[in-house]
């Protein structure tokens, strides 16, 4: 009797392809998610004002002495060589992603597993890619740039990224520079150039940064620290490591204390509470490196969108298949850089 075995029947066999598509790289975009969304800029170059208060006075006034405007009056915009209010500015930036699918991918003759519409699927991915582009730019090292063509090379508008906003006077952006009086104080920036790294981060250094920020605001605040993966590990290590010195070297000892009945191993720090503020730690993979981090009072950050967050428009189909343009116009507005802090590690 003839018998047909599955292993011998290879002719005309249909492929069994699961009706799903798995996307591994789906990183969060915490900065654009937490920042305020503002009104669209009035121009490609937009401006706002930052303000500060004069130093308190402890001097008294003689009884019966008349007001002398030339010496007693305080100009709260500028007094002598001290500027209390200044103008800040930034450029907009255009972000764009374009998708196209071929005729056959939209034809019923082609049945793609896991996708009802290749065009819709690609538009959805394009929007996600655009959001990641925006996150990387707003958290990045771009300086402000006006649009120009230099030597035949296009120089588009660039909006100044967070890393360039949170800078002291020595390292500030040369284009649309922040006035010295409103640059982030050096004490609020912990740099690797000073011998600091994630390996030797300790609570004293973190407290020093928070103290400098407190001296600007005068308030104990709940702040958000947007940090890279290795900076987050360094904060966790603050809780579990102690340093001991010998005559010739320094050793690091990691100790863990937990209830023997616990069935969950916990090794993380999500909040750092110091004398001058509380840091809620968020991990980002869109910073300039995994060692850096920014202390952000999010009420002082605004993303100004020019119209819709992401506008999808139909492009002409000249026979190659339908195409869509995904575009956003926006700018980063940092209300007052004095209120920010930074961990600027490189190793």
C-alpha positions as CSV (number, residue, x, y, z in Angstrom):
1,X,0.0,0.0,0.0
2,X,1.3,3.4,-0.9
3,X,1.9,5.8,2.0
4,X,2.7,9.5,1.9
5,X,4.9,10.8,4.7
6,X,5.2,14.5,5.6
7,X,8.9,14.5,5.5
8,X,8.9,13.3,1.9
9,X,6.2,15.8,0.7
10,X,8.1,18.9,-0.1
11,X,6.4,19.9,-3.4
12,X,3.9,22.8,-3.2
13,X,4.3,23.2,0.6
14,X,3.0,26.5,1.9
15,X,5.1,28.6,4.2
16,X,3.8,29.0,7.7
17,X,4.6,32.6,8.6
18,X,3.3,33.9,11.9
19,X,0.9,36.9,11.5
20,X,3.0,39.3,13.6
21,X,6.0,41.5,13.4
22,X,8.3,42.1,16.4
23,X,10.0,45.4,16.9
24,X,12.9,45.3,19.4
25,X,14.2,48.8,19.3
26,X,11.3,50.7,20.9
27,X,13.2,53.2,23.2
28,X,11.3,55.7,25.4
29,X,11.5,59.4,24.7
30,X,11.2,60.8,28.3
31,X,12.2,64.4,27.5
32,X,9.6,65.1,24.8
33,X,7.0,63.2,26.9
34,X,7.6,65.3,30.1
35,X,8.3,68.8,28.6
36,X,5.5,71.3,28.2
37,X,4.1,71.8,24.7
38,X,3.9,75.5,23.9
39,X,2.4,77.6,21.2
40,X,4.1,77.9,17.9
41,X,6.9,80.4,17.5
42,X,6.0,83.7,15.9
43,X,9.1,83.5,13.6
44,X,12.0,81.2,12.7
45,X,13.9,83.2,15.4
46,X,11.9,83.6,18.5
47,X,12.7,85.4,21.8
48,X,11.7,85.4,25.4
49,X,12.9,87.1,28.6
50,X,14.7,85.7,31.7
51,X,14.6,87.6,35.0
52,X,16.4,87.6,38.4
53,X,16.2,89.6,41.6
54,X,18.8,92.0,43.1
55,X,20.6,91.0,46.2
56,X,18.7,91.7,49.5
57,X,19.5,94.8,51.4
58,X,20.3,95.1,55.1
59,X,20.9,98.8,55.2
60,X,18.4,101.1,57.0
61,X,17.0,104.5,56.3
62,X,17.5,107.5,58.5
63,X,14.3,108.8,60.0
64,X,13.0,111.8,58.2
65,X,15.3,111.4,55.2
66,X,13.7,112.2,51.8
67,X,13.8,109.8,48.8
68,X,16.7,110.5,46.5
69,X,15.8,108.9,43.2
70,X,19.3,109.1,41.8
71,X,20.7,106.9,44.5
72,X,17.7,105.1,46.1
73,X,15.8,104.0,43.0
74,X,16.5,100.4,41.8
75,X,16.2,99.7,38.1
76,X,15.0,96.1,38.1
77,X,16.1,95.6,34.5
78,X,19.7,96.9,34.9
79,X,21.5,98.6,37.8
80,X,24.9,99.8,37.1
81,X,26.9,96.8,35.8
82,X,24.4,94.2,37.0
83,X,21.7,92.9,34.5
84,X,18.6,91.6,36.2
85,X,16.6,90.9,33.1
86,X,17.8,89.7,29.7
87,X,16.5,88.4,26.4
88,X,17.1,84.8,25.3
89,X,16.5,83.4,21.8
90,X,16.6,80.3,19.7
91,X,15.9,79.1,16.1
92,X,13.3,76.6,15.0
93,X,14.2,73.3,13.3
94,X,12.4,71.3,10.6
95,X,12.3,67.5,11.1
96,X,11.3,65.2,8.3
97,X,10.8,61.5,7.5
98,X,9.5,60.2,4.2
99,X,8.0,56.8,3.5
100,X,7.0,55.1,0.2
101,X,5.6,51.6,-0.5
102,X,5.6,50.0,-4.0
103,X,2.5,49.2,-6.0
104,X,2.8,45.5,-5.4
105,X,2.9,45.9,-1.6
106,X,-0.5,47.6,-1.8
107,X,-2.0,45.0,-4.2
108,X,-4.0,42.1,-2.9
109,X,-1.7,39.8,-4.9
110,X,0.9,40.4,-2.1
111,X,-0.3,39.3,1.3
112,X,2.2,40.4,4.0
113,X,2.0,38.6,7.3
114,X,1.3,40.8,10.4
115,X,0.4,43.9,8.4
116,X,-3.0,45.0,7.2
117,X,-1.6,48.0,5.3
118,X,2.0,48.5,4.5
119,X,1.5,52.2,3.9
120,X,-0.2,52.7,7.3
121,X,2.5,50.6,9.0
122,X,5.3,52.6,7.5
123,X,3.6,55.9,8.4
124,X,3.3,54.7,12.0
125,X,7.0,53.8,12.0
126,X,7.9,57.1,10.4
127,X,6.2,59.0,13.2
128,X,8.1,57.0,15.8
129,X,11.4,57.7,14.0
130,X,10.5,61.4,13.8
131,X,9.8,61.5,17.6
132,X,13.2,59.8,18.3
133,X,14.9,62.3,16.0
134,X,13.3,65.1,18.0
135,X,14.3,63.6,21.3
136,X,17.9,63.1,20.2
137,X,18.1,66.7,18.9
138,X,16.4,68.4,21.9
139,X,18.7,66.5,24.4
140,X,21.8,66.9,22.2
141,X,24.7,69.1,21.6
142,X,23.5,71.1,18.6
143,X,24.2,74.8,18.8
144,X,21.7,77.4,17.4
145,X,22.2,77.8,13.6
146,X,20.6,80.2,11.1
147,X,19.8,78.8,7.7
148,X,22.3,79.6,5.0
149,X,24.2,78.1,2.0
150,X,27.9,78.2,2.7
151,X,30.2,77.1,-0.1
152,X,27.4,75.2,-1.9
153,X,26.6,73.3,1.3
154,X,23.1,73.6,2.9
155,X,23.1,74.8,6.5
156,X,19.6,74.4,7.8
157,X,18.0,76.0,10.8
158,X,19.1,74.2,14.0
159,X,17.5,74.7,17.4
160,X,19.9,74.8,20.4
161,X,19.8,71.5,22.3
162,X,19.6,71.1,26.0
163,X,23.3,70.3,26.4
164,X,24.2,73.7,25.0
165,X,21.6,75.5,27.1
166,X,23.0,74.1,30.3
167,X,26.4,75.6,30.1
168,X,28.6,78.0,32.0
169,X,30.0,81.2,30.5
170,X,33.3,79.6,29.3
171,X,31.5,77.0,27.2
172,X,28.3,78.7,26.1
173,X,27.1,78.7,22.5
174,X,28.6,81.5,20.4
175,X,25.5,81.9,18.2
176,X,22.6,83.7,20.0
177,X,24.7,83.5,23.2
178,X,23.1,83.4,26.6
179,X,24.1,86.5,28.6
180,X,26.7,85.7,31.2
181,X,24.4,86.6,34.1
182,X,22.0,83.9,33.0
183,X,24.4,81.0,32.1
184,X,24.2,77.9,34.3
185,X,26.7,78.4,37.2
186,X,29.8,76.3,37.1
187,X,28.9,74.9,40.5
188,X,25.8,73.4,39.0
189,X,27.8,71.4,36.5
190,X,29.9,68.4,37.5
191,X,32.5,67.8,34.7
192,X,34.7,64.9,34.0
193,X,37.5,67.5,33.3
194,X,37.6,68.1,37.0
195,X,38.6,64.5,37.7
196,X,35.0,63.4,38.1
197,X,33.5,60.2,36.5
198,X,30.7,57.8,37.2
199,X,33.2,55.6,38.9
200,X,33.9,58.1,41.7
201,X,30.5,59.7,41.9
202,X,29.5,60.2,45.6
203,X,26.8,61.9,47.5
204,X,28.9,64.8,48.4
205,X,29.4,65.7,44.7
206,X,25.6,65.4,44.0
207,X,24.9,67.5,47.1
208,X,27.3,70.2,45.8
209,X,25.4,70.4,42.5
210,X,22.0,70.6,44.3
211,X,23.4,73.2,46.7
212,X,24.5,75.4,43.7
213,X,21.0,75.0,42.2
214,X,19.4,75.9,45.5
215,X,21.4,79.0,45.7
216,X,19.8,80.2,42.5
217,X,16.2,79.3,43.2
218,X,16.1,79.4,47.0
219,X,13.7,76.6,47.0
220,X,13.8,72.9,47.9
221,X,12.4,71.4,44.7
222,X,11.4,68.1,43.2
223,X,13.6,67.9,40.1
224,X,14.0,65.4,37.3
225,X,17.3,63.9,36.4
226,X,17.5,62.7,32.8
227,X,20.6,60.4,32.8
228,X,22.3,57.9,30.7
229,X,22.5,54.2,31.6
230,X,25.9,54.3,33.3
231,X,25.0,57.4,35.3
232,X,21.9,55.6,36.6
233,X,24.1,52.7,37.6
234,X,26.4,55.2,39.5
235,X,23.4,56.5,41.5
236,X,22.4,52.9,42.4
237,X,26.0,52.3,43.5
238,X,25.8,55.2,46.0
239,X,23.4,53.1,48.1
240,X,25.5,49.9,48.1
241,X,29.2,50.8,48.0
242,X,31.7,52.2,50.4
243,X,35.2,53.1,49.8
244,X,38.1,52.1,51.9
245,X,41.7,53.3,51.6
246,X,45.0,51.5,52.3
247,X,48.5,52.9,52.1
248,X,48.8,52.2,48.4
249,X,45.4,52.0,46.9
250,X,41.7,52.5,47.3
251,X,39.2,49.6,47.4
252,X,35.5,49.6,46.7
253,X,33.3,47.4,48.8
254,X,29.8,46.5,47.8
255,X,27.5,45.5,50.6
256,X,23.9,44.3,50.4
257,X,21.5,44.0,53.3
258,X,18.1,42.3,52.9
259,X,15.6,40.2,54.8
260,X,16.4,36.5,54.2
261,X,12.7,35.9,53.6
262,X,12.6,38.3,50.6
263,X,12.2,36.6,47.3
264,X,12.9,39.7,45.2
265,X,16.4,41.0,44.8
266,X,16.3,44.8,44.6
267,X,19.3,46.9,43.5
268,X,18.1,50.3,42.2
269,X,17.9,54.0,43.2
270,X,15.1,55.9,41.5
271,X,15.0,59.0,43.8
272,X,17.9,60.9,45.4
273,X,16.8,63.2,48.2
274,X,19.5,65.6,49.4
275,X,19.6,68.7,51.7
276,X,18.7,71.0,48.8
277,X,16.3,69.0,46.5
278,X,14.9,65.7,45.5
279,X,15.9,64.1,42.2
280,X,13.6,61.7,40.3
281,X,15.9,59.7,38.1
282,X,14.8,58.8,34.5
283,X,17.0,56.8,32.1
284,X,17.4,58.0,28.5
285,X,19.2,56.5,25.6
286,X,19.2,59.7,23.6
287,X,21.8,61.7,25.4
288,X,25.2,62.5,24.1
289,X,26.7,59.5,26.0
290,X,25.7,57.1,28.7
291,X,27.7,59.0,31.3
292,X,25.9,62.3,31.1
293,X,22.8,63.7,32.8
294,X,20.7,66.8,33.1
295,X,18.8,68.1,36.2
296,X,15.7,69.7,34.8
297,X,12.9,71.7,36.4
298,X,10.4,70.8,33.7
299,X,8.2,73.9,34.4
300,X,11.0,75.8,32.8
301,X,11.2,73.8,29.6
302,X,8.9,74.2,26.7
303,X,8.8,72.6,23.2
304,X,7.2,75.1,20.8
305,X,5.5,73.4,17.9
306,X,4.8,75.1,14.6
307,X,1.4,73.7,14.0
308,X,0.7,69.9,14.4
309,X,3.2,67.8,16.4
310,X,3.7,65.7,13.3
311,X,1.9,66.5,10.0
312,X,1.4,63.7,7.5
313,X,0.9,64.8,3.9
314,X,0.4,62.8,0.7
315,X,3.1,63.1,-1.9
316,X,2.5,62.5,-5.7
317,X,2.6,59.0,-6.9
318,X,4.4,59.0,-10.3
319,X,4.1,55.2,-10.7
320,X,6.4,53.9,-8.0
321,X,3.8,53.7,-5.3
322,X,2.1,55.9,-2.7
323,X,4.3,58.1,-0.5
324,X,3.8,60.2,2.6
325,X,5.8,63.0,4.1
326,X,6.0,63.2,7.9
327,X,7.2,66.6,9.1
328,X,7.4,68.7,12.3
329,X,8.6,72.2,12.9
330,X,9.6,73.0,16.5
331,X,12.0,74.7,18.8
332,X,13.3,74.3,22.3
333,X,12.7,77.0,24.8
334,X,14.6,76.9,28.1
335,X,13.1,79.7,30.2
336,X,16.1,80.4,32.4
337,X,19.3,78.3,32.3
338,X,20.2,79.4,35.9
339,X,17.8,76.8,37.3
340,X,19.4,73.8,35.6
341,X,22.2,71.4,36.5
342,X,24.4,68.9,34.6
343,X,26.6,65.8,35.0
344,X,29.0,66.2,32.1
345,X,31.0,62.9,32.3
346,X,32.8,61.4,29.4
347,X,34.1,58.2,31.0
